[in-house]
């Protein structure tokens, strides 16, 4: 069995897989087979070292990656690995809270809690800001969300004392009080609450540790402080940990990821073995030469140059246009040329630093009849029709969820107006600890004290909630009940005649994300963790448009990186010293290494952006690519120039 698992690995990969004597750090360059090493390690532990699958915890950052990892291990071993936990950090935190409901209840939360996504959180924040009469010019909803997230992730995990400026303490406390009153958690709670329980409850900590022999972590460069501390809680003297990651691909510092965790791994986990994977199996030689040239300008990194046994391939094609419209036409023309050469549209991707850059490209692709899809990385849960249906299910099991009540009390139309919703919400807040079926049964009789049309609407709402609860052990049937029996499909037809069928399909997509026998309470808390990429149809032949951040973990035969200009990429904040220029350079490196065969990079001397014409220098990153790997076309008068990365002087490039 062990020979089958490791025979196809290269020497460095094999070294990483067979080492089982202690902790291990695998520094895996882009395209070096890190997922293969991680899954082979799991298979080796189970097949050769006879570790029970359920005693292994593997953690990553996307549902798609977790699913791929588990499938690969099952293929290597030829068996179904039920019981082995391969999940995202947030999904692990969620299941941890389901495993220890008593510990959660001691913190004031119910067993049947709900998860508030970013949209729900924004609604709560707006209410709190209004109640505290905070001027939105001083603190708006977006800033408050970021502030509260930072407070939670930086707070003391034992005492949960907020790391906060005194002036914002009432905002944080009122927000937390509102969550508890609703029986709700936000995404940050899925990490900080399990961490607090582990840090303060010795019995739970020992029980959780005793479940495990090995922890394996993918993309370790992306962990934030609570995730890091959670791993430290789980790994005591009896457990071993292997992490795989690449500091050169650390691009999420803006959302709390701390590259210092992977840089200091050997100090945190004493005696750890370090293995470097530097052979790339994805990109051609010229693409790697270009990417290496860029990333070498960063000093805060483990020295590592990617190499490949593959041919050197085509030159990196670099284009400087007069206008952003010209740039979009150049991209579209090359897409059509690649299509003529046998590439499918879905094998091409256009990457950009900010979403605003996609507008002109989309317009040009539409004009030329080139099919495309925009991968936004948004939560699948945030689509209007998906959120409507799931809010109905959430409200059924948790009558105190006033966010869901406000959303669906009058969907489909029942005659329950805003004032009536406020009255019902106030009454339902008093039902803490009562069985949801009893709460809705009472309202089905009384109408919640409302009269006339509103009272009848409240009774109808309550009856619908009882119908959903009747399918509490079958989420599939509960969704179909809302869609068909309770008239939501007809509501979509009437209100969204142009795309109602697509919206119905989106609702039915929920059924592909949950198990047939899923318990409604647990399933409802897991659904918000899915993103658009988890439901994307990879077989559709359309050009992919996405941000550089969203492209992390993906690969395409042909890649276009647009907006290669100072102030755009690198961003204006990085150019002006307000953010990390080295992280911008890592982002460029990530974008370049998404390309397998063809890489195109473009910028414009004149660009209409945010209602104003910008005239930007060529990105310094273009100047860091070795000449030997590029071919350059310049349509600007007199040539283009870029910022020298060391002196910031203008230097002519072509």
GIFEN-V866873 format. One record per helix or strand of 3 or more residues. SS is the DSSP state (hx for helix, st for strand). FROM is the first residue (numbers start at 1). LEN is the number of residues. Records with the same first field share a line. If there is no record, write none. Layout:
SS = FROM-LEN / FROM-LEN
This chain:
hx = 2-5 / 11-8 / 34-14 / 53-3 / 63-15 / 89-11 / 101-5 / 118-14 / 141-14 / 166-17 / 189-12 / 202-9 / 220-3 / 225-10 / 247-3 / 253-3 / 260-4 / 265-4 / 285-11 / 324-17 / 345-3 / 355-13 / 380-3 / 384-14 / 402-7 / 418-14 / 436-14 / 452-18 / 475-11 / 488-8 / 500-14 / 520-8 / 532-4 / 572-4 / 581-12 / 620-4 / 627-3
st = 24-5 / 56-5 / 85-4 / 114-3 / 184-3 / 214-4 / 240-6 / 273-5 / 316-8 / 348-5 / 372-4 / 543-5 / 556-6 / 595-15 / 612-3 / 630-5 / 641-3 / 650-3
